[in-house]
Amino acid sequence: MTTPESVPDRGIDALSGQSATGADLIRDFVSRLPGKPGVYRMYDAKGDVIYVGKARNLKNRVSNYTRLWGHTNRIAAMIALTANMEFVTTSTEAEALLLEANLIKKLKPRFNVVLRDDKSFPYILIAKDHAVAQLVKHRGARNRKGNYFGPFASAGSVNRAINTLQKAFLLRSCTDSVYANRTRPCLLYQIKRCAAPCVNYIEKAPYDELVKEAEAFLNGKSQTVKAELAQQMEAAAEALDFERAAAYRDRIQAMSFVTQTQGINPQGVEEADVFGLAQEGGQVCIQVFFFRSYQNWGNRAYYPKADRSLEPPEILASFLAQFYDDKPVPGLVLLSHEIEERALLEEALSTHAGHRIELAVPQRGEKKGLVDHAVTNAREALGRRMAESSSQTKLLEGVQRVFGLPEVPQRIEVYDNSHIQGTNPVGAMIVAGPDGFTKSQYRKFNIRTEEIGSDDFAMMREVLTRRFSRLLKEQGERGEDNPNEVQAWPDLVLIDGGQGQLSAAKAVMDELGLSDLPMAGVAKGPDRDAGREHFYVSGKPSFMLEARDPVLYYIQRLRDEAHRFAIGSHRARRSKAIAVNPLDEVPGIGPTRKKSLLQAFGSAKAVSRASVTDLSAVEGVSTALAQAIYDHFHEGAE
């Protein structure tokens, strides 16, 4: 995707240093703008991008913002907040559209439609960088040799498909290193999910035939493959080879299971993405269905951030450009709403994909049925989300009541620590709000102070000091947060611990001048029983909640999520530390010498205790290097 930095020859025109704001500032820019295609960015007084737009003619497009009437409330607010602008000219309007989508995804301006939850999609890969092909799940760059099939809507749908494909085609899924070191077949062979090529239970030619059948099946030729297997099953039965006939039968049943569980399987749509949009109560849901090889490979719901004043066609057009910014585009894209500049978007996506792309809004037939199905799913998903949001609002109102907060909290931060006898200590912060857990805001803190040991209070002080010192530096004093962006300051801080932990946390806040930030401690009950937690708030006696209070269950979920995240972060750090070898830090020791030293002494600890004479006796270790190794481990020793 093109970025401003990669096209200096097209001219980046950054005009800044203006003292005026709003329409007057924009009018000054217009007098110097070229009549070329390009992209413009609007900045507020803090230097944050508030809007990114594209234009066929920059001068004409931006001049529209200088009018003092005829704007929606959203556009009027955007103009009033504009304190600076930047412009990038492009060769074509299609190129401007692609650049606009890229910048919106990167900068997330408050007045644009912004795609959220933009995760990559998983694929099935039949890898052929080994003599014996491997069936695996793949996500990310396609840099392995082989054939890719997808995208699938989720990792779960890929895993189910791979499990069934293993039953039907008996392809290996083990890594190359495991494959190379097998001396007998693994469990997958025992449960009839692998042909065991690792121990030559199947020759290469028959195995390659299984690979071809699997690829044909994934390419939509399931009926052809099943017909061939049926013939082979009948031939085996006629030859009275009932065991082989039963194996063919099981493979046919597995393939039938795949095609039956795909839901809608269109007969006339080989490859397409289907987008269905539903809008209600100021919220939007877009369901995306993936059809490949005449099969439904799953769907995913998106909830883009969009202003209430925007109409569905405008939301859908902006969503599509961002959605395909880093994803492969099929030849056909079916839409639930007619969008403006459909031809322009087709041109841009075709340029991006390298092949012709068609955007269509079907009016009848099978394709119309697919779009209607997507819209129905979008409407139902949005209804569920709104119901969950209503329930979440009631829980947050309960939190406000329990802790005496001035307003319903929009951001709750929960802190916890994890370590084993002081080793590899990690602090963790999770964030929750009206939309549930905000995992993109989670943070982990590797404890830096070595002498802390297992002092939980000291760990909490370090975590909170680092967190809120940085927040003060980046956000300034606590104030009004932008309602269209992720809130930066918490309305409530929950500490996993009792009065001691809360006191340590409170001391940090007092030092930073944040004494008014609401905080509470959550201590586990006697015998660590859930439901008997004690809550601590500064200046008040500790209290408990009713055993069946929904707010109690909600706070337990918050605490458990913080605990889960802290333990996971600690385990990851511990695993990384285990893989670190002290010999890696010694200059002059590479993999070969390290291997020789470990073979000679058995462990890095034994190497650290060895004398210079013993070290120099190891093959490949000179006297000078032996002295360097000895000095490295005995530095500072008397």
Secondary structure, 3 states (H helix, E strand, C coil): CCCHHHCHHHCEEEECCCCCCHHHHHHHHHCCCCCCCEEEEEECCCCCEEEEEEECCHHHHHHHHHCCCCCCHHHHHHHHHCCEEEEEECCCHHHHHHHHHHHHHHHCCCCCCECCCCCCCCEEEEECCCCCCEEEEECCCCCCCEEEECCCCCHHHHHHHHHHHHHHHCCCCCCHHHHHCCCCCCHHHHCCCCCCHHHCCCCHHHHHHHHHHHHHHHCCCHHHHHHHHHHHHHHHHHCCCHHHHHHHHHHHHHHHHHHHCCCCCCCCCCEEEEEEEEEECCEEEEEEEEEECCEEEEEEEECCECCCCCCHHHHHHHHHHHHCCCCCCCCEEEECCCCCCHHHHHHHHHHHHCCCCEEECCCCHHHHHHHHHHHHHHHHHHHHHHHHHHHHHHHHHHHHHHHCCCCCCCCEEEEEEEEECCEEEEEEEEEEECCEECHHHCEEEECCCHHHCCCHHHHHHHHHHHHHHHHHHHHCCCCCCCCCCCCCCCCEEEEECCHHHHHHHHHHHHHCCCCCCCEEEEECCHHHCCCCCEEECCCCCCECCCCCCHHHHHHHHHHHHHHHHHHHHHHHHHHHHHHCCHHHHCCCCCHHHHHHHHHHHCCHHHHHHCCHHHHHCCCCCCHHHHHHHHHHHCCCCC
